[in-house]
């Protein structure tokens, strides 16, 4: 849906409070499709260029998990406006006037900072740079509420169960040969215990999918920021090859759509149950 007002704020995230008996929260940051008119007017290549940044329909892939009462935080603002999987300091100075030019992260240098600047297929995305005030508004409207909601929902789970699991859901364009169709990222063990990642691999294999770990995606800002295994909070990034669930044009749902939805459901339910079992076993010692 496109907002009608040229000055309309970015849409706040959609929050589904956890209602299940398992300590699991899902996050979806790159599937937002609520494009305000002012954002489209700023885009040199129109909506087609901006929508190329989306993880198509990942917000709909989580439906099977949500029907069990699994919690979720889903961005509605488009990634093109502000990327919730980037640190606030990850700013490309070609996009935001006055931003520090050094040091730049590899992502910002590649055009994919907190406000994406360019893509391989469409080149530079914007008619002109924005100011620091405009960036601050985007952070206040979409980025900060997204992370505040994740923090709040995880706190509820930890208070209720003593532990929590965040599954951060993404999709990837068809990867290079040799890359598994599912890639799990735990920031090399920093955002989730190794057993969580190993069990996720096992669940994916049981569903018929090979799963790689931390290569080529080790986990972004969301899992790095919110994962804290020493405090019982595990955060795992899930990257899914778009060919697994989209049609041949990689645009709409394909024949594998519900199968991937079932995989996310299994990851949420099975990992949640395993985490809870371990928590109970530890408490009983």
C-alpha positions in Angstrom: 0.0 0.0 0.0 1.3 3.5 -0.8 0.6 6.3 1.6 -1.4 9.2 0.1 0.1 12.1 2.1 3.5 13.4 0.9 4.4 14.1 4.5 3.1 10.9 6.0 5.4 9.2 8.5 6.9 5.8 7.9 4.8 3.0 9.2 5.6 1.6 12.6 6.3 -2.1 12.9 3.6 -4.6 13.3 3.9 -6.4 16.7 2.4 -9.7 17.5 2.8 -10.3 21.3 3.7 -13.9 22.1 0.7 -16.0 23.2 2.2 -19.5 23.0 3.8 -21.7 25.7 7.2 -21.4 24.0 9.9 -18.7 24.4 10.1 -17.7 20.7 10.0 -14.4 18.9 10.3 -13.9 15.1 11.5 -10.8 13.4 11.1 -9.7 9.8 12.9 -6.5 8.8 13.2 -6.4 5.0 9.7 -7.1 3.7 8.1 -3.8 4.4 6.0 -2.5 1.4 4.4 0.7 2.8 6.0 3.3 0.5 5.1 6.9 1.2 4.7 9.1 -1.8 7.6 11.4 -0.7 9.9 8.4 -0.7 8.9 7.4 -4.2 9.3 11.0 -5.4 12.9 11.0 -4.0 13.8 7.7 -5.9 15.5 8.3 -9.2 14.4 4.8 -10.4 10.9 4.8 -8.9 9.3 2.0 -6.9 10.9 -0.7 -9.0 14.4 0.3 -7.9 13.4 0.5 -4.2 11.4 -2.7 -4.1 14.5 -4.6 -5.4 15.8 -4.2 -1.8 12.9 -6.2 -0.3 13.0 -9.8 1.0 9.8 -10.6 -1.0 6.9 -11.9 1.1 9.0 -13.2 4.0 6.4 -11.4 6.3 3.9 -13.9 4.9 6.1 -16.9 5.3 5.8 -16.7 9.1 2.0 -17.3 9.1 2.2 -20.9 10.2 4.3 -20.0 13.2 2.1 -17.1 14.1 -1.0 -19.3 14.2 0.5 -21.1 17.2 0.8 -17.8 19.1 4.5 -17.3 18.4 5.4 -13.6 18.9 6.7 -11.5 16.0 8.0 -8.0 15.1 7.5 -7.2 11.4 8.7 -4.0 9.8 6.2 -2.3 7.6 8.4 0.6 6.5 10.5 -0.4 3.4 14.1 -1.2 3.7 14.8 1.5 1.2 13.7 4.2 3.7 15.6 2.8 6.7 17.2 -0.6 7.2 16.3 -2.1 10.6 19.1 -4.6 10.2 21.8 -1.9 10.3 23.3 -0.1 13.2 22.3 3.6 13.5 26.0 4.6 12.9 26.2 2.6 9.6 25.6 5.7 7.5 26.7 6.2 3.9 27.8 9.9 3.5 26.7 9.9 -0.1 23.1 9.4 1.1 23.1 11.5 4.3 24.6 15.0 4.1 27.1 15.7 6.9 27.6 12.1 7.9 31.2 11.1 8.9 33.2 9.8 6.0 35.4 7.6 8.1 35.4 4.9 9.1 32.8 3.3 6.9 31.6 -0.2 7.3 31.9 -2.6 4.4 28.1 -2.5 4.0 28.0 1.3 3.8 30.9 1.3 1.3 28.9 -1.2 -0.7 25.8 1.1 -0.8 23.8 -0.8 1.8 24.0 1.3 4.9 21.2 2.2 7.2 19.7 4.1 4.3 20.6 2.1 1.2 22.4 4.2 -1.5 22.7 2.0 -4.5 22.1 -1.5 -5.8 23.9 -3.4 -8.4 20.9 -3.5 -10.7 19.7 0.1 -10.4 22.8 2.1 -9.5 22.4 5.2 -7.3 18.9 5.2 -5.9 18.2 8.8 -4.9 17.7 12.2 -6.7 19.6 13.9 -3.9 20.9 13.2 -0.4 18.9 13.7 2.8 19.9 15.7 5.9 20.6 14.4 9.4 17.2 15.6 10.5 15.4 13.5 8.0 17.5 10.5 9.0 16.6 11.1 12.6 12.9 11.1 11.7 13.2 7.8 9.9 15.0 6.3 12.9 12.3 7.6 15.3 9.4 6.4 13.1 10.6 2.9 12.1 14.1 1.8 13.2 13.9 2.5 16.9 10.4 1.3 17.4 11.4 -2.0 15.7 14.3 -2.6 18.0 12.4 -1.3 21.1 9.6 -3.8 20.3 12.1 -6.7 19.9 13.7 -5.8 23.2 10.4 -5.5 25.0 9.0 -8.8 23.6 12.2 -10.7 24.5 12.1 -9.2 28.0 8.5 -10.6 28.4 9.7 -14.1 27.3 12.7 -14.1 29.6 10.5 -12.9 32.5 8.0 -15.7 31.7 10.3 -18.6 30.8 13.8 -17.6 31.9 15.1 -17.8 28.3 14.2 -16.6 24.8 14.9 -17.4 21.2 14.8 -14.8 18.4 14.6 -16.1 14.8 15.4 -13.3 12.4 13.9 -14.2 9.0 15.4 -13.1 5.6 15.7 -14.3 2.1 18.5 -14.1 -0.4 18.8 -13.9 -4.2 19.8 -17.2 -5.8 23.3 -17.7 -4.3 26.5 -18.8 -5.9 26.9 -22.6 -6.6 27.8 -24.4 -3.5 25.9 -22.2 -1.1 23.1 -24.0 0.8 19.5 -22.9 0.2 19.3 -22.1 3.9 22.0 -20.2 5.7 22.0 -19.8 9.5 23.9 -17.0 11.1 24.8 -16.8 14.8 27.6 -14.2 14.5 30.1 -17.1 14.8 28.6 -18.2 18.1 28.2 -14.7 19.6 24.4 -14.4 19.2 23.4 -18.0 19.9 24.8 -21.1 21.5 26.3 -23.6 19.1 23.7 -26.2 20.0 20.9 -23.9 18.9 22.5 -23.5 15.4 23.3 -27.3 15.2 19.7 -28.2 16.0 18.4 -25.6 13.5 20.6 -27.4 10.9 19.1 -30.7 11.9 15.6 -29.4 11.6 16.3 -27.9 8.1 17.8 -31.2 7.0 14.8 -33.1 8.3 12.6 -30.9 6.2 14.7 -31.6 3.1 17.0 -28.5 3.0 20.7 -28.4 3.4 21.7 -25.5 5.8 25.1 -23.7 5.9 26.3 -21.8 8.9 27.8 -18.2 8.9 28.8 -18.4 5.2 28.1 -16.2 3.3 25.9 -14.6 6.0 27.0 -14.6 9.6 24.2 -12.6 11.0 23.4 -8.9 10.9 22.7 -6.1 13.4 19.4 -7.6 14.7 20.9 -10.8 16.0 24.1 -9.2 17.0 22.3 -6.5 19.0 19.6 -8.7 20.7 21.4 -12.1 21.1 22.9 -12.7 24.6 23.4 -16.4 25.1 25.1 -15.8 28.5 21.7 -14.4 29.7 19.7 -17.1 28.0 18.7 -15.1 24.9 19.7 -16.7 21.7 19.3 -15.0 18.3 19.6 -16.8 15.0 19.5 -15.3 11.5 17.8 -17.4 8.8 18.5 -16.7 5.1 16.3 -18.5 2.6 17.1 -18.9 -1.2 14.2 -17.2 -2.9 13.9 -20.0 -5.4 12.6 -22.2 -2.5 9.4 -20.3 -2.1 8.9 -17.8 -5.0 7.7 -18.4 -8.6 10.1 -18.6 -11.6 10.2 -14.8 -11.8 11.1 -14.5 -8.1 8.1 -12.2 -7.7 5.0 -14.1 -6.3 4.5 -17.2 -4.2 5.7 -20.4 -5.9 5.0 -24.1 -5.3 7.4 -24.3 -2.4 5.9 -21.4 -0.5 4.0 -23.4 2.1 6.9 -25.9 2.5 9.2 -23.0 3.6 6.4 -21.6 5.9 6.3 -25.1 7.5 10.1 -25.0 7.9 9.9 -21.7 9.8 7.0 -23.2 11.9 9.2 -26.2 12.7 12.2 -24.1 13.6 10.1 -21.9 16.0 8.3 -24.9 17.6 11.1 -27.4 17.8 13.8 -25.0 18.8 11.5 -23.3 21.3 10.7 -26.7 22.9 14.3 -27.7 23.1 15.3 -24.4 24.7 12.6 -24.7 27.2 13.6 -28.3 28.1 17.1 -27.2 28.7 15.9 -24.3 30.8 13.9 -26.6 33.0 16.7 -29.1 33.3 19.1 -26.4 34.4 16.6 -25.1 36.9 16.2 -28.5 38.3 19.9 -29.1 39.0 
